[in-house]
Amino acid sequence: MSAAMPFVAAGNVWLAGIRRTDSGLSPRTVEDYGRTFIRYVDKAGSSVRGLTLTEANNPQRLRTFLQTVADNHGTGAAAAARSVLMGILNLAVDNGTLLTNAMRQVRVVKSQRVHRRREGREARDMTRAFTREERDSLIAHGDKHALAEDVLPQTARKRQAVADLAAFMAYTGVRITEARSLRWEDVDLESDGPGHQPSVLIKGTKSKSSRRRLPLPTSLAVRLRRRTEQAGGTGYVFASPHMADTERAWDQSNCAKALAQLFLEAGLSWAVPHTFRRTVASLLHERGVPLVQIADQLGHADPAMTARVYLGRDLMGDGQSVAEALDG
């Protein structure tokens, strides 16, 4: 790396580094970063494409670039592009090519476009968790819908798949991609004594820390046993319901739309798939589960991130229990 090299060339050096097996990133994350780099950074018309590494390392230029991405492609795209820019400039600093990373002076950018809300839907809330009652009501609604008769086999498969997927995510807190990628060979439903509990191996989609084995609550183990009888117990646990082929993965977009429809029908149209993760974190926190165990459940490398992002702090709340502990 050199300060005068094109920023895009520095980006390719960074991409080559994260593609190494010792980068600590999952193949899915590496693929996402590469796609983001091509779509927004190394693209005709990109405001950073023709700059050198030093020229791009400017807060005003970086902010303008991210604002353009946000307004044209959405807040999520800007967040992904921000991660890529941060990675490239961090590598330059680590290599001694740059003294500072200007991205650290650029706040998170959000799209200014006004999205028209569909009729009957609330604004999506990315920060809220289900209450225990809302979670249970949602699962019950999915199960009731799946039991409806006089429908086509494909429709019946889809309704059952949505109900089972929602329950699985609600009781484990896994990411939607992790649930979609789960295969039956990674599911252990045997329960042959107190030393062996049904569990699933989540191979993760973010980093090495996201690979974890999660215990299954009894009700969820029963549900998955029933699903093995219905689906055959081979291939993907939540295979595409549109075809009777368990080796066909459920498309991410179609899967998310199916969950969104379930949220709407259950009167929880503000929810998103990520709401399940926040719900698991919140319910475990309420039960006094240690923060490290909550982070392990969610597949977070840093428990501090779990606390900061998933567990809200209430500085003006009731601190009586803390006062009693200190007094004793």
C-alpha positions in Angstrom: 0.0 0.0 0.0 1.0 3.6 -0.6 -0.6 6.9 0.1 -0.8 7.8 -3.6 -2.3 4.5 -4.8 -5.9 4.6 -6.1 -8.5 4.1 -3.4 -10.1 1.3 -5.4 -6.7 -0.5 -5.6 -6.4 -0.2 -1.8 -9.9 -1.7 -1.6 -8.8 -4.7 -3.7 -5.8 -5.2 -1.3 -8.2 -5.2 1.6 -10.6 -7.6 -0.1 -7.7 -10.0 -0.8 -6.8 -9.9 2.9 -10.3 -10.7 4.2 -10.6 -13.6 1.7 -7.8 -15.4 3.5 -8.9 -18.3 5.7 -7.3 -16.6 8.8 -9.3 -13.4 8.5 -11.8 -14.6 11.0 -14.7 -13.7 8.7 -17.3 -16.1 7.4 -17.6 -16.8 3.6 -21.0 -15.1 3.7 -19.6 -11.9 5.2 -16.7 -11.8 2.8 -19.1 -12.2 -0.1 -21.3 -9.4 1.2 -18.3 -7.1 1.5 -17.1 -7.9 -2.0 -20.6 -7.3 -3.4 -20.9 -4.0 -1.6 -17.5 -2.8 -2.8 -18.4 -3.5 -6.5 -21.9 -2.0 -6.2 -21.1 1.3 -4.5 -17.3 1.9 -4.3 -15.8 0.6 -7.5 -18.7 1.8 -9.7 -18.9 4.4 -12.4 -20.1 7.6 -10.9 -18.8 6.8 -7.4 -17.4 9.9 -5.8 -14.5 8.0 -4.3 -13.6 5.8 -7.2 -11.1 8.2 -8.9 -9.4 9.3 -5.7 -6.1 8.3 -4.2 -6.0 6.7 -0.8 -5.0 9.9 0.8 -7.6 12.0 -1.0 -10.4 9.6 0.0 -9.3 9.7 3.6 -11.3 12.9 4.2 -14.4 13.1 6.4 -16.3 15.5 4.1 -15.7 13.3 1.0 -16.6 10.1 2.9 -19.7 11.6 4.4 -20.9 12.9 1.0 -20.3 9.5 -0.6 -22.3 7.7 2.1 -25.1 10.2 2.0 -25.4 9.6 -1.8 -25.5 5.8 -1.2 -28.1 6.2 1.5 -30.4 8.4 -0.5 -30.1 6.3 -3.7 -30.0 2.8 -2.2 -31.2 3.0 1.4 -29.9 3.1 4.9 -28.9 -0.5 4.9 -26.7 -0.1 1.8 -25.0 3.0 3.4 -24.3 0.9 6.5 -22.7 -1.8 4.4 -20.7 0.7 2.4 -19.5 2.3 5.7 -18.2 -1.0 6.9 -16.2 -1.5 3.7 -14.7 2.0 3.9 -13.8 1.5 7.5 -12.1 -1.8 6.7 -10.0 -0.3 3.9 -8.9 2.7 5.9 -8.2 0.6 9.0 -5.8 -1.6 6.9 -4.1 1.5 5.6 -3.6 2.7 9.2 -2.4 -0.7 10.3 0.1 -0.8 7.5 1.5 2.6 8.4 0.3 4.1 5.1 -2.1 6.6 6.8 -1.8 8.1 10.3 -5.6 8.3 11.0 -8.8 6.8 9.7 -11.2 9.6 8.7 -14.2 7.3 8.8 -14.1 7.5 12.6 -15.2 11.2 12.3 -18.2 10.3 10.1 -21.4 9.5 11.9 -23.9 6.9 10.7 -25.8 8.1 7.7 -29.5 7.5 7.1 -31.6 7.8 4.0 -33.7 10.9 3.6 -36.2 9.3 1.3 -39.7 9.1 2.6 -41.1 5.6 2.2 -44.8 5.2 1.7 -46.1 2.8 4.2 -48.3 0.0 2.9 -51.9 0.1 4.0 -52.4 -1.6 7.4 -48.7 -1.6 8.2 -47.0 0.3 11.0 -43.6 1.8 10.6 -40.9 -0.9 11.1 -39.2 -0.7 14.5 -35.7 -2.0 14.4 -35.1 -1.4 18.1 -38.1 -3.1 19.8 -38.4 -6.6 21.1 -41.6 -8.7 21.4 -43.0 -9.1 24.9 -43.4 -12.7 26.0 -47.2 -12.4 25.3 -46.6 -11.0 21.8 -44.1 -13.7 21.0 -46.5 -16.5 22.2 -49.4 -14.9 20.3 -47.4 -14.7 17.1 -46.4 -18.4 17.3 -50.0 -19.4 18.1 -51.2 -17.4 15.1 -48.7 -19.1 12.8 -49.7 -22.6 14.0 -53.4 -21.8 13.7 -52.9 -20.6 10.1 -50.9 -23.7 9.3 -53.8 -26.0 10.3 -56.2 -24.5 7.8 -57.7 -27.1 5.5 -58.6 -27.2 1.9 -55.5 -25.5 0.6 -53.0 -26.6 -2.1 -50.0 -28.8 -0.9 -47.6 -25.9 -1.7 -49.6 -23.5 0.4 -49.8 -26.0 3.3 -46.0 -26.5 3.1 -45.4 -22.7 3.2 -47.7 -22.0 6.1 -46.1 -24.8 8.1 -42.6 -23.7 7.2 -43.4 -20.1 8.2 -44.9 -21.2 11.6 -41.9 -23.5 12.3 -39.4 -20.9 11.2 -40.9 -18.2 13.4 -40.9 -20.5 16.4 -37.4 -21.6 15.8 -36.1 -18.0 15.6 -38.2 -16.9 18.5 -36.8 -19.6 20.8 -33.1 -19.5 19.7 -32.5 -15.9 18.5 -30.6 -17.0 15.4 -30.3 -14.8 12.4 -32.6 -15.4 9.5 -29.7 -16.5 7.3 -28.5 -19.0 10.0 -32.0 -20.5 10.2 -32.3 -20.8 6.4 -28.9 -22.4 6.3 -29.6 -25.0 9.0 -29.4 -28.6 7.8 -30.9 -31.7 9.5 -27.4 -33.2 10.0 -26.7 -30.3 12.4 -29.8 -31.0 14.5 -29.6 -33.4 17.4 -33.0 -34.3 18.7 -31.9 -37.2 20.9 -32.7 -37.0 24.6 -31.3 -40.0 26.4 -30.7 -38.7 29.9 -29.9 -35.7 32.0 -26.5 -35.4 30.3 -27.8 -35.1 26.8 -30.1 -32.3 25.7 -31.5 -31.8 22.2 -29.5 -29.1 20.4 -28.6 -27.5 17.1 -25.2 -26.6 15.6 -25.4 -23.1 14.2 -22.5 -22.7 11.7 -22.8 -18.9 11.7 -22.7 -16.3 8.9 -20.8 -13.5 10.4 -17.5 -14.7 12.0 -16.0 -17.6 13.8 -17.7 -16.6 17.1 -21.1 -17.1 15.4 -20.4 -20.9 15.2 -22.1 -22.3 18.2 -24.2 -25.1 19.6 -27.5 -24.1 21.1 -29.7 -26.1 23.4 -33.3 -26.6 22.3 -36.3 -25.8 24.6 -38.5 -28.8 25.0 -41.4 -27.3 22.9 -39.1 -26.5 20.1 -37.5 -30.0 20.1 -41.0 -31.5 19.9 -41.8 -29.2 17.0 -38.7 -30.2 15.1 -39.4 -33.9 15.7 -42.8 -33.4 14.1 -41.1 -31.5 11.2 -38.8 -34.4 10.5 -41.8 -36.6 10.1 -43.3 -34.2 7.7 -40.2 -33.2 5.7 -38.2 -36.4 5.8 -35.3 -35.2 8.0 -32.8 -34.6 5.2 -31.5 -31.5 3.5 -32.4 -28.1 4.8 -34.6 -27.9 7.9 -36.4 -24.8 6.4 -36.1 -25.7 2.7 -38.0 -23.7 0.1 -41.6 -24.6 0.6 -42.4 -23.8 -3.0 -41.0 -27.1 -4.1 -41.0 -30.5 -2.4 -37.2 -30.6 -2.6 -35.4 -30.3 0.8 -32.1 -29.6 -1.0 -33.4 -26.3 -2.3 -32.6 -23.4 0.0 -35.4 -20.9 0.8 -34.7 -17.6 -0.9 -33.8 -14.8 1.6 -36.2 -12.3 0.1 -39.1 -14.7 -0.1 -38.5 -16.0 3.4 -38.4 -12.4 4.8 -41.6 -11.6 3.0 -43.4 -14.6 4.4 -42.4 -13.6 7.9 -43.5 -10.0 7.2 -46.9 -11.4 6.2 -47.2 -13.4 9.4 -46.3 -10.3 11.5 -49.0 -8.3 9.7 -51.7 -11.0 10.2 -50.8 -11.3 13.9 -51.2 -7.5 14.4 -47.4 -7.0 14.8 -46.6 -5.3 11.5 -43.9 -3.1 13.1 -41.7 -6.2 13.6 -38.8 -7.4 11.4 -37.0 -10.8 11.5 -34.3 -9.2 13.7 -37.0 -8.6 16.4 -36.6 -12.3 17.3 -33.0 -11.8 18.3 -33.8 -8.8 20.4 -36.6 -10.7 22.1 -34.4 -13.6 23.0 -31.8 -11.2 24.4 -34.4 -9.3 26.4 -36.1 -12.4 27.9 -32.8 -13.9 28.9 -31.8 -10.6 30.5 -35.0 -10.4 32.4 -34.3 -13.9 33.8 -30.9 -12.8 35.0 -28.9 -14.9 32.5 -25.3 -13.6 32.5 -24.3 -11.2 29.7 -21.6 -13.6 28.4 -24.2 -16.4 28.0 -26.6 -14.1 26.1 -23.7 -13.1 23.8 -22.9 -16.8 23.2 -26.6 -17.5 22.4 -26.6 -14.8 19.8 -23.2 -15.6 18.4 -21.5 -12.3 19.4 -17.8 -12.1 19.8 -18.0 -9.1 22.1 -20.5 -9.2 25.0 -20.2 -5.4 25.2 -21.9 -5.2 21.8 -24.7 -7.4 23.1 -25.3 -5.0 26.0 -24.9 -1.9 23.9 -27.1 -2.8 20.9 -29.5 -5.5 22.2 -30.1 -4.6 25.8 -31.4 -1.1 26.5 -30.2 0.8 29.6 -32.6 2.6 31.8 -30.7 5.2 33.7 -33.9 6.8 35.2 -35.5 3.5 36.2 -36.1 1.8 39.5 -32.8 1.0 41.1 -34.1 -0.4 44.4 -32.6 -3.8 43.9 -29.2 -2.3 43.4 -29.5 -0.1 46.4 -30.5 -3.1 48.5 -27.5 -5.1 47.3 -25.1 -2.3 48.2 -26.7 -1.7 51.5 -26.4 -5.4 52.4 
